[in-house]
Amino acid sequence: MLSFTLLFLSLFKFSYINYYAPWKEKKHPERLIAKRFSGKLPKGAKIRYLPKEVNMELCTYLDLYTKGLVTKKGGRFFISDTLPKGDYKVLDTYKDWILGEF
């Protein structure tokens, strides 16, 4: 009886978490940033991530929405939270993040 109760509680808890996770994530700030920037990028684009601290959620969502690749080096497009050095064209800004093209 004890093992049945534990099994039931674990199934209930994990199914509840997995069922409601996508609806809770819809308002995730990094998801909104990636969704907005992905409209300005071509599919499969290689994006350079310039900030020193890596925001894995933002990189993951950008990979997902653009079907491209976010790296620290290379790429024609960039995403940053500060203005980079050199010649570039700003394509879009959103919540202190900049999407640009070298």
C-alpha positions as CSV (number, residue, x, y, z in Angstrom):
1,M,0.0,0.0,0.0
2,L,2.9,2.4,0.8
3,S,4.6,1.8,-2.5
4,F,1.3,2.3,-4.4
5,T,0.7,5.6,-2.5
6,L,4.3,6.8,-3.3
7,L,3.9,5.8,-7.0
8,F,0.6,7.7,-7.2
9,L,2.0,10.8,-5.6
10,S,5.1,10.8,-7.8
11,L,3.0,10.4,-11.0
12,F,0.6,13.1,-9.9
13,K,3.4,15.5,-9.0
14,F,5.5,15.0,-12.2
15,S,2.6,15.0,-14.6
16,Y,1.3,18.2,-13.1
17,I,4.7,19.9,-13.5
18,N,5.2,18.7,-17.0
19,Y,1.6,19.5,-18.0
20,Y,1.7,23.2,-16.9
21,A,5.3,24.0,-17.8
22,P,4.7,25.3,-21.3
23,W,2.0,27.7,-20.2
24,K,4.1,29.1,-17.4
25,E,7.0,29.6,-19.8
26,K,5.1,31.7,-22.4
27,K,5.7,34.9,-20.5
28,H,9.5,34.1,-20.0
29,P,11.3,37.4,-20.8
30,E,14.0,35.7,-22.9
31,R,11.4,33.9,-24.9
32,L,9.8,37.2,-25.8
33,I,13.2,38.7,-26.8
34,A,14.0,35.7,-29.0
35,K,10.6,35.7,-30.6
36,R,10.9,39.3,-31.6
37,F,14.4,39.1,-32.9
38,S,13.8,35.9,-34.9
39,G,11.4,37.8,-37.2
40,K,14.3,40.0,-38.3
41,L,16.8,37.1,-38.9
42,P,16.9,34.6,-41.8
43,K,16.4,31.0,-41.0
44,G,19.6,29.1,-40.1
45,A,21.5,32.3,-39.3
46,K,24.7,32.2,-37.3
47,I,24.4,34.7,-34.4
48,R,27.3,36.0,-32.4
49,Y,26.6,36.5,-28.7
50,L,28.6,39.4,-27.4
51,P,27.9,39.8,-23.6
52,K,30.4,38.3,-21.2
53,E,27.8,36.6,-19.0
54,V,26.1,33.9,-21.1
55,N,22.3,33.8,-20.9
56,M,21.6,30.2,-21.8
57,E,17.8,30.7,-22.0
58,L,18.1,33.5,-24.5
59,C,20.6,31.5,-26.6
60,T,18.4,28.4,-26.5
61,Y,15.3,30.3,-27.6
62,L,17.2,32.0,-30.4
63,D,18.5,28.7,-31.6
64,L,15.0,27.3,-31.5
65,Y,13.2,30.2,-33.2
66,T,15.8,30.9,-35.9
67,K,16.8,27.2,-36.5
68,G,20.3,28.7,-36.5
69,L,23.3,28.7,-34.1
70,V,24.3,31.1,-31.4
71,T,28.1,31.2,-30.8
72,K,30.7,33.4,-29.2
73,K,32.7,33.8,-32.4
74,G,31.8,34.2,-36.0
75,G,28.5,35.1,-37.6
76,R,27.2,38.0,-39.6
77,F,24.5,38.9,-37.0
78,F,25.1,39.7,-33.3
79,I,23.1,40.1,-30.1
80,S,24.3,42.2,-27.3
81,D,23.2,44.2,-24.2
82,T,25.8,46.9,-24.9
83,L,26.9,48.7,-28.1
84,P,29.8,46.8,-29.7
85,K,32.9,48.3,-31.3
86,G,33.3,48.6,-35.0
87,D,31.0,49.1,-37.9
88,Y,27.5,47.6,-37.6
89,K,23.9,48.2,-38.4
90,V,21.2,47.9,-35.7
91,L,18.3,45.9,-36.9
92,D,16.2,45.9,-33.7
93,T,16.2,46.7,-30.0
94,Y,14.1,45.3,-27.3
95,K,14.3,45.5,-23.5
96,D,18.0,46.7,-23.5
97,W,19.0,44.0,-26.0
98,I,20.4,45.0,-29.5
99,L,20.2,42.9,-32.6
100,G,22.6,44.0,-35.3
101,E,24.5,43.0,-38.4
102,F,28.2,43.4,-39.1
